[in-house]
């Protein structure tokens, strides 16, 4: 799966989820959940966007700092 395709499908899933709350359509919610599970299978192959690579992630539970990938 291409990176732009994955991000596009994530945007569509987000929009579908938001509209599901307004329309209260359970079938759309189930379809959005299935799309999210499909996208999760491919998430380990998708790199972070370049603008987020400069940030660090701080875990509140373990008090550790995780650096984002550097290129």
C-alpha positions, 0 to 999 in steps of 0.5 A: 500500500502506498503512503498517500493511499494509506493517509487518504483512507485514514482521512476517509475513515475519520470523516465516515466516523464523524458522519456516523455519529450524526446519522446514527447509522450502525452499518456505516459504523461497522464499515468504518470499523472494518476499514480501520482494522484493515488500515491498522494491518498496514500501519507498521509500513507507513512512516511518519510525515516529515514535520512530525519527525522532530518531536519526541514522545514522552510516556507518562507511565514509564517516564521514558522518552522515545525519539521519532525516526531520524532520516 
